[in-house]
Amino acid sequence: MTAPGPDAASRLTGFVGALRGHGVRVGTGETVDAARALEALEFADRELLREGLAATLLHTTDQRRVFDQVFDLYFPRGVGAPEHGPADRDGLRDRLAAALADGDLALLDRLAAEAVDGFGGYGSSPASDGWSSYQTLDRIRPQTLLARVRADLRARSDTEGFDDRLLDDEIRRRIEAFRGQVAAEARRRVAERRGREEIARRAVPPTADRVDFLYAGRDRLVELRRAVQPLARKLATRLAARRRRAARGSIDLRRTLRGSLSTGGVPMRPVLRRRRPVRPELVLLCDVSGSVSGFSDFTMLLVQALHDQFSKVRVFAFVNRIDEVTGLLTHGAADADALGARIRAEATLTGWHGSSDYGVALGEFAERHGAATGPRTTVFVLGDARTNMSDPNLAAVRQIARKARRVHWLNPEPRSQWGTGDSAAPLYAALVEMHECRNVRQLSALVSRLLPV
């Protein structure tokens, strides 16, 4: 990288715009600070510039993954193809094994560039139509070098006394870092052809709070579960503030007018109807079948973390049978990864088959657990409303809605898919309030707005 040129300002504003497109809140003040950091640090040390811009633009650590990937597009380590001879797979693997053993990050960067250029290109044009990190890694297979790198490290005196498991974990960490370097290089090469803006928009994964529950991989769900406690604290603060405002009561018009007689009819001192503060009750009905379970598991953990805000919280899980899992949730809240497996192993969730049947499950709740709902109860139904062509049992939903104070249905599918295929979402939405809830950002907004006070 060289010193900032005339396009430095436009590159920085494009970089900031790409971060905003991924939900990173960057204001004018932060942008000005970043410009000053860019002017002071210049391009001589790329990693120093990365840290300087991160310090001025980011607010939370979970934004760092998006920041790094977008930074690599707007401030790349190089331009064009790397300078190297013809690609030799075995020779490259030998050099890669040595670099992994040495932990040489600079050499690993160069090897990632060589690997993408030599093995990641696809298409029919002379310069390739694109570059694929998946194709590169499939041909290089760095994960198969673990035993060779371990033997190399074992032969060195500085690893004496290391436990095999700890040593393997360190080697895997280095291999995973190399895989990330290959992905960054492939994005850089594609961005040179298609434009940074398009690749930043399409090829950079969103922050965890914008990942759809239905498509989140295991690693992203782990990130979401780690965010439960901080998010719960924030929502609890909002709920407490709403409860304080609601406790003040509304204006008692009759008493206010009576009191205004002493001031000539001018209501100088409004009289409020004092509310008797009563903590509401909450009931969750959670579909835990298939990919919907990730959404239900996270929401159950979030509500469990908010349990102090309610006088009673009861949680029911279902596939085509329904069972109360409040006790299991309380017991397993500290072990989030095992929550879904624990519920499915210890609760009665299925009958004759393993597919969702909302009609049977909701009917069973209305019949067996009707006492769980009352005039102080708010019911949340969590699920995609896909009934596998079975009877939706609208009568059971009407019965639940009549007994409860309010019923909200949170649907993790996009609104455009409601009513397609076996979805009974429009039928249920005609009876209760149904909300699109695809990611943590939407869930946080809905919970803070819909939870009773």
Disulfide bonds with the S-S distance in Angstrom:
none
